[in-house]
Amino acid sequence: MLTLSTTRHLAGFVFTKNMAMPRPKLAELSPVAHGTLDYAELARLGLQPDKLIDFSANSNPYGPHPTVLAALADALQADRLARYPDRDCLALRAALAAVDETPPETILPGNGATELIHLIALALVEPGSRQVVIGPTFGQYAHVIRLAGAEVIEYRPPTSAPSLCLEAESVAAALRRWQPAGIWLCNPNNPTGQQWSAAELAHLRAATPDALWVVDESYRYFTAIPTPLTGWTGDENLILLRSLTKDQALAGLRLGYVIAAQAVITALRAAQPTWSVNTLAQVAGVAALQPEVLAWRDDTLTSLHRHAAELWAGLTEWGYSVLPTATPYALVQVADAAAWRERLLFQGVQVRDCASFGLPQYARIAARRPEENKRLLSAVKNLVETKQF
């Protein structure tokens, strides 16, 4: 048995004296909190995942498309699964290049946008450099910056801003003052749903012309009109992050990609594990980029905006404040989001507690199909009428 004299404790880690110690920066970090179902939590509460409707994940509730499912079924062959996947993702990169109108050499697929975020930090963020995160936003950006040993500055809206939306000039002024080496921005933003226009982004870039910009467009197609950034292609100081898992409802497969200058792609590939994107994810990605599937994506997300407007109106009727958003997900102001979320869990619905974004008084809700939205409104009605909230 180990004794205290033979162990070391560091930020929750316990190591024997002969074990390798983690880097100090790693020991200071905690895992990033995310939405979606927490299976360990549900087991502890005695709840069945299949009995819950998940409003905590920003995903297309109508997917996946039958074409994608058919392609996956066809790929479930013993000989195909026994082979390693195409390490270069040739078919997938060709399909992405055709849709995004950019050369295949400027595209790097990855095991979800999260892997690519880690690769960017590993390959391009210098230890000790100053990195600005435009917040409140996805916690993975700050996490990987700290892993790289760099400094994180988060720019957030003033507490007096009721919508939590940022003004371009205020952000630009801060960037001029800080002169960071890198800026990380989500467009449209998660969790606020704020969409930056191309003109606003150009104004921000002009404030720091030599900085590396990482623009996460994972929710690009969740806006009515995606922000056009095609003119930025080839700029070695710009990385665009995109996802196929949100708008295509393929989160379980993990599939995202980067668009960047070829020199940047070369650097990221050097840091990426071989065979990062599995065979089934590549097959699903190619199928998801077929014209009929893209048309379905646009149609279903247009419908989702209508469903969201109805849901926001219903929540407002029950006394909740829904913040302005350009997406079918929004922040809803509640007294205590963690408690509100837990009470809703026991009524068969899950929302996102936003404490990890520094917003403990807000829950993020992603609209779903009308019949599911009615379930949420019924659960909220019950909380109000029984004076639980």
N, C-alpha and C positions, 0 to 999 in steps of 0.2 A: 504494500500500500504506500502511496506517495504521502510524504509529510510536507508541511508548509516550508520546511527548509529546502526541499528539493523541487519546489514549484515556483513559478512566477506568474503574477496576475497583471494583465494589461488590457484595460478598456473592455473587460468582459471575457477576454481570452485567458485560458489557463494553460501554461506550458511547463514541462519538466525542464530542469537546467540543461539537459543535453539536447533539447529540441531547438530547431531553428526558430528564431523570433520573427514575427512579421515586420515589415517596414513600419516605422512609426506612423506615417500618414494613413496606412491601411487600418491600423489599430484604432485610429481616431474616428473611423467611418462606421456608419450603420447602414443596413440594407435600405434601399429606396422603397418607400411605400407606393403601392399601385392600387388601381381599382380592380375590377373583375372579382370572381369568386375566390375566397380564401378557404380552401377545402379543410384545412386544419381547424379553422374557426368554426366552420359549419359542423364538423364532427363533434367539437366540444359543446356546441349548442344543441346538438341532436337534430340538426336540420339536413334535409336531403337536397343536394345541388340541383337535381332534376325537377324539384318542386318549386324552384325559385325563378322569377323573371328578373334578368339582370339589366338594370338601368344604369349601372356604374361604368360600363364599357362603351366607348364611342365606336359603334360598329353598325354596319348595314343590317337591319333585322330581317331583310328579305333574302339574304344570301345563305350559302353560296348558290351561284347560278347552276342550273342542270348541266350545262355544257362542261363546267368545271368538275362537277361530280362525276360525269361520265368519263372524262379524261383520267381522273384519279382511279376510277374503277378499272379502266383499261390498263393502267400502269401497275396494278396489283398482280403482277405475274412473278413467279418464283425467279426466273432467270434475270428479270430486270432488277428486282430487289436485291439479288445476290451480287450485282455489279456495283462498283463505286459510282457515285454520281459524276457527271461532267464537271470537272474542277473549274472550267472556264465559263460554264453556263452559256454556251454559245447560242443555243436556240432562244433562250430567255433574253439574252442581251440583244439579239437581233430583233425580237418582237418589241422589246422596250424602245430600241432605237427607232423603229418605224413609227411607233405611237408618239414618242416625245420629240421626234425629228432632230435627233442628235446622233453623232457617230457612235457605234458600239464601243469604241475605245474610250469614250467618256462616261461609261456606265459601269458600276460595280454592284452586283446583287449581293445581298447579305442575309444572314439568319435573323431577319427582322431589323427594324430601324435601330433597336437597342444595341445590337452587335456593332452596327456601323458607327453609332455614337462612340462606343468604346474604341473602335479602330481609329477614329479621327483624333481622339485624345492621345492614344498610344503613338500614332505616327506623326502628329503635327503640333501638339501642345508642348512647349518647352517648360521644364521645371522652373518655377519662379516667375513665369510670365503672368501678366495681368489679363484675365479673361472676364468679360462682362456677359451676364445672363439677363435677358430681358424678361422680368417676371411680373406676377407670379406665373410659374410655368412648370413643365415636366422636370421632376427632380433628378433625372438621370444626367442632365447636362452638368450641373454643379458637382455631382458625384464623380463623374469621370475626370473632370478638371482637377479635383482634389486628389484623385488617384494618381494623376500625372505630376503632382507636386506643384501645381500652379495656384495662383491667387484667384479667388472667385469674388467678384463684386456683382450683387444682384440689384438691378434697377427696378424699383417697384412704383406703382402709382401712389400718389400721396393719400393718406388715410381719409382726406376730405373728398376724394373722388368717389362719388356714389356708384359709378358704373364699373370701376376698376379698369377702365380703358385708359390707355396712354396717349399722350399728344406727341407727335413726331418731333417738334422743335424742342420740347423739354428733354426728350431722350437724346437728341442730337447735341444739345448743350452739355449734357453730362458726358457724352462720349468725347467731345472736344476737350473737356476738362481732364478726363481720365486717360485718354489716348491708349486704349488697351491693345494687346496683340491679337485678341480674338473676340468676336461677338457671337453669341448664340441666341437665336430668335426663332420662335415657333409661329408659323403663319398658315392658317388661322391658329390662334393661340389655344393651348390647352392649359387651364380649364376655362378661360374667360370667353372664348369664342371670338375675340377681336381679330378682325382681318385688316392687314396692312395693304395699302394700295402700292402699285409699282412706283408711283411718284413719291410716296412717303418713304419707301425703302431706299430709293435713290437719294433722297435727302439725308437719310441716316448714314448711308455709305459715304457720302461726301464729307461727313464729319470726321471719318477715320479712313481715308482712302487706302492706307497701307495695311489695314488690319485684315485678318482672315475672318470671313463671315460664314457661319454655319446656319443655314435657313432650313428649318425642319418643316416640310410640307406634307407631313403624314396625313393631315386632314384636308388637303387641297380640294378634293372633290366634294367635301361637305359644305362648301360655300356655293351660293347661287352662281357666281361667276369667279372662277379661280383667278388669283393674281397672276398676270402674265410676266414671266421672267425669262423668256426665251432669249432676249437680247443679251443676257448676261452669260450665256454659254461660252466657255473658253477662257473666262477670267480665272486666273490661278488663285485669286483670293476669295473665291466663292465656292461653297459646297452646298448643293441642294440635296436634301434627304427626302425620300418619298417612300410610301408604303403601299403594298397590295393587300394587306390583311384587314384594314379597316373598312374601306368602301366595298371590298369583295367578301367580307365576313370569313376570312381565312386565318384568324389569329392563331389557331391551333397549329398551323403549319409554319409560322414565322417566315415572313418574306418581305424584305424591303430592298431599296437600292439607292445608290448615290449617283448624282450627275455632277461631274466636275471636270476640270481640265485634265488632259491625259497624264501630265506629270503628277498631279495629285492622285489620280487613280492608281498610278504605278506605286506611289508611296503607300497607299492604303492596302493594296494587294500584298505588298511585302509584309504587312503586319497581320494579314488575315489568315486564319487557319485554313489549310487545304480542305476541300470538300465541305466548306461551311454551309452551302445550300444543298439540302438533300434532294434526292430524285423526285419525290412526290411534290415538294414545293416548287421545283422547276417546272414540272408538268402542269401543275395548277396555275402557275404564273403565265405560261404561254397560253393556256386556255382562257384565262381571265382577260387577255388582251385581244381576243377575237372581236370583230366589229359588233356582232350581236350581243356579246356580253357587255361591252362598253356602253352600248345603247341602253341595255337593261340597267346598268349601274346608274346612268344619268336619270333615267325615268324613275327608278325607285328612290333615289336620293331627293329628287324633286318632290315626290309624294311625301317623303319623310319630313321635309320642311313644312308641309301643310299639317301633318300630324303633330309636329312640334308646336306650331302656333296654337292648335287646339289644346294641347297639353298645358302650355304656358297660361292660356286663358283660364283653364280649369283650376290650376294651382293658385292663380291670382284671386279667383272667386272664393277660395278657402283662406284667403288672408296672407298668402305668401308673396314675397317680392321676388320676381324673376328678373335678373339683370339682362340688359341688351346683349344680343349675340348675333353673329353672322352664320351660325351653325345650328344643327338640330340638337346640340347639347348646350346646356346653360347652367349658370350658377343660381341657386335658389337660397335666399337668406332664411335661416332658421335660428332658433335660440342656441341650440347645442347640436351640431351636426352629427357627432358621434352617437349621442343618445337617440336622436331621430332615426339614424340609420339602423341602429339595433332594434328599435321597436318595429320598424318596417320589415326587417328580416323575418320577424315572427309572424308577419302577415303575408309572407311569400314574395316580397319584392326587395331588391337590393339597390341602393343608391351609393354614390361616392362621397364619403366624408372627406372634406377638403382641408383637414388640419395639417396634412403633410405639405400643402401649398402655403401654409401660414395663414389659412382662412378657416379657423375652427367654427365660425358661425355660418359657413356656407356648405351646401351639398351640391355636387354636380350631378345633373340628371341628363341622360341621353335618351331622347324620345325613341319609341318603338312603334309597332303597328297599333292601329286604333284600339283593338280589343285588349291589347296589353296595357296601353296607356290608361284605359278605363279601370283596369285592376289597380294601378298605382293610385289613381284619383280616389278609388273606393277605399284603399288603405289609408290615404291621407285624411279622407273624410272621417274615418273611424277614429283616427288619432285626435282630430279636432273635437269631434262630438263627445268623446270620452274624456276630454280635457287632459289627454296625455301630452298634447302640444297645442 
